[in-house]
Amino acid sequence: MKSILLSVFTLLSISLLAQINSNQYKFSQLGQELPTPNNYRSASGAPGPQYWQQKADYVMNIELDDENQRVYGEETITYYNNSPDALPYLWIQLDQNMRAKDSDTYKIRTQDVDEKMSLRELKSLDPEFEGGFKLEYVQDTKGKELPHFINKTMMRIDLPAPLKTGESFSFSIKWWYNINNRMAIGGRSGYEYFEEDDNYLYTIAQFFPRMCVYDDVEGWQNKQFLGRGEFALVFGDYEVNITVPSDHLVAATGTLTNESDILSPTQKERMDQARKEFDQPVIIATQKEAEKREKKRAKDKKTWSFKADMVRDFAFASSRKFIWDAMATDINGKTVMAMSMYPKEGNPLWEQYSTKAVAHTLKWYSHYTIDYPYPVAWSIHADRIGMEYPMICFNFGRPEKDGTYTARTKYGMIGVIIHEVGHNFFPMIINSDERQWTWMDEGLNTFVQYLTEQQWERNYPSRRGEPYKIVDYMKSDKENLSPIMTNSESIIQFGSNAYAKPATALNILRETVMGREAFDYAFKEYSERWAFKHPTPADFFRTMEDASAVDLDWFWRGWFYTTDNVDISLNNVDWFTLDSGDPRKDKAFAKSKRDERPQTMAEKRNAEEIKQTYAEKDPSLNDFYNSYDPLDATALDDEQYKKYYASLSKEEKEFLNAGYNFYELTFENKGGLIMPVIFEFQYTDGTSEVVRIPAEIWRKGDTTVTKTFKRKKQVKQIVLDPFLETADVDRSNNYFPPQAEEDRFELFKSNRRARKNPMQQASNMDRS
């Protein structure tokens, strides 16, 4: 028996300890989850005194084959070893090998046969495209072959001797590859074919063998490229010559160094004008000129030369279909050229909005992060894509053939331009590892995108950022969720996890947890600390706390390391008032409460069915207590009250007569995610008051907490999360008294007829 009792006691103790540990865990510091600070990365989140990073410079000659849709290239890479390690080999990224027929990207893709399948889906079942790099040589600068080993999307180059600290090594690679048809098989880059005028529009990226990152966190970042996780890249200087048909216009990373040789006198004159125009874009190459180029094919070629310093990548776009406009943008006294290229199929949307959206993005991202450091920022029109590279990005947004468009098309286009231009900051400058942590570029960028969109237009319809827009995702089946801190290739529900949730979390930090002043300062500090460097999640987490004096470990732990959601319930409200001590007042109040009690069903039926009680028949049964009411005040009560009141101090008398109401509120954390408790008292006089309780109220017990409030006014209603700040997934338990939230459902009737967009409908009405 003793043994059994001891076992039961032990189990209860373990259970209680587990509960305590669970409660405390959510407020425990991020210790083992974060790497130990060192001389490379400090405990404050800043680069340490011995922080280092590698550098890789590129000199490239590229030719675009418009007849066969191929890219031919030769490059010389000079790699600088700034690490404390001697490197026996170098790793190179061969991203185009993702499209090779034997690629793991195809092998690991799961597929189900559906009743309705697109041609693209069917083609992907057994890839037909002959993709992948075709390497002609890998040599040192003297022309000697370098031993190398290709492992799918990675290539190891074995060096003649280990590359020591402070040394550099130069080598050359020659290659070519077939350009993919983006519209048929997808891809971050490729070509779009326009059958109407038999022309191509090329958006070219990941087109050259690129150095992998070697750093103090992972050594070589040589995770295979499977298609979703993007890129970890090294900063360096680029000199790139791009040879294309002479009637093509080219946009690329960097500054055009042979402008006087490439542009016509008219184009140069327009460009000079654009460099002085800060309000409206100047058309450098008009639509009429583009339409004229579409009808002919130049047989000769031109070489466009670009130079870019301290960039982590290079991309370009080329087509004879391009219209080109440009506008100067003032970034704290420095002129940056915002520019766009687009085919006629993008108008009128692109001419009206694209370049202005670029300039607007540069202005506000510079405000929230760091001043944009580069001389140019391009937006290139490419249907069904949004993708970013240093100084250039490819963006969707195509109107109907009659020039009309939906609001979704318009705002989708402006939004994607802001987002992709914004990627210049995250991760092109603040250079996180996209292959590992998607949220560090997509999530942070989506957050600043939201801020920038709200500066574009009052009540801009941002897709992501506001807490209420993440509710459906947060409350979904946890088997279909993954924490934000998940490797990019393993994320479930990629868009919601890596874009929307971190953006929402940062918005909640800014508006609800930290406040705008503290958040904005810390966020800008992070951006300045890690510009042109390689930050990790720990560097971000630590900097945000270090620069704000706000302990956020509970927030990072809940939002970034778990799939918990926010569901705070207002379980109960008890209303008390203080006894005045005056028997006449107190007994009158008690009598009124007694009289307010509804008649019970038994009392109601007894009143109807019992015609006469015994006492009613025989009054002799009645005595003193039949007429006595304990809630009637007496002279003795008055005498006792006078003595009591006289014994009170002046302060006690004032408090007693103030008429305070006391409201005891009980909150329950049903979702598991710790958050501040925000609610609104709505008073009977029509006024209201918002109360904000820090998240630390949950520090000792994360299930239920009770707090009492003293108010002179009488409360009519209490509403939890009145401004939809916390992404609370169930608002039905956010009210007291409880109330049902009205919603509606639609009677579904199939209607397969094509509907005209609102602009088309308005046009038809005008004609009628």
Buried (B, 14 or more C-beta within 10 A) or exposed (E): EEEEEEEEEEEEEEEEEEEEEEBEEBBEEBEEBBBEBEEBBBEBBBBBEEBBBBBBBBBBBBBBBBEEBBBBBBBBBBBBBBBEBEBEBBBBBBBBBBBBEEBBBBEEEEEEEEEEEEEEEEEBEEBEBEBBBBBEEBBBEEEEEBEBEBEBBBBBBEBEEEBEEEBEBEBBBBBBBBBBBBBBBBBBBBBBEBEEBEBBBBBBBBBBBBBBBBBBBBBBBBBBBBBBBBBBBBBBBBBBBBBBBEBBBBBBBBBBBBEEEBBEEEBBEBBEBBBEBEEEBBBBBBBEBBBEBBEEEBEEBBBBBBBBBBBBBBBBBBBBBBBBBBBBBEBEEEEBBBBBBBBBBBBEBBBEBBBBBBBBBBBBBBBBBBBBBBBBBBBBBBBEBBBBBBBBBBBBBBBEEEEBBBEEBBBBBBBBBBBBBBBBBBBBBBBBBBBBBBBBBBBBBBBBBBBBBBBBEEEBEBBBBBBBBBBEBBBBEEEEBBBBBBBBBEBEBBBBBBBBBBBBBBBBBBBBBBEEEBBBBBBBBBBBBBBBBBBBBBBBBBBBBBBBEBEBBBBBBBBBBBBBBBBBBBBEBEEEEBEBBBBBEBBBBEBEEEEEEEEEEEEEEEEEEEEEEEEEEEEEEEEEEEEEEEBEBEEEBEEEBEEEBEEEEEEEEEEBEEEBBEBEBBBBBBBBBBBBBBBBBBBEEEEBEEEEBEBEBBBEBBEBBEEEBEEEBBBEBBBBBBEEBBBBBBBEBBBBEEEEEEEEEEEEEEEEEEEBBEBBEEBEEEEE
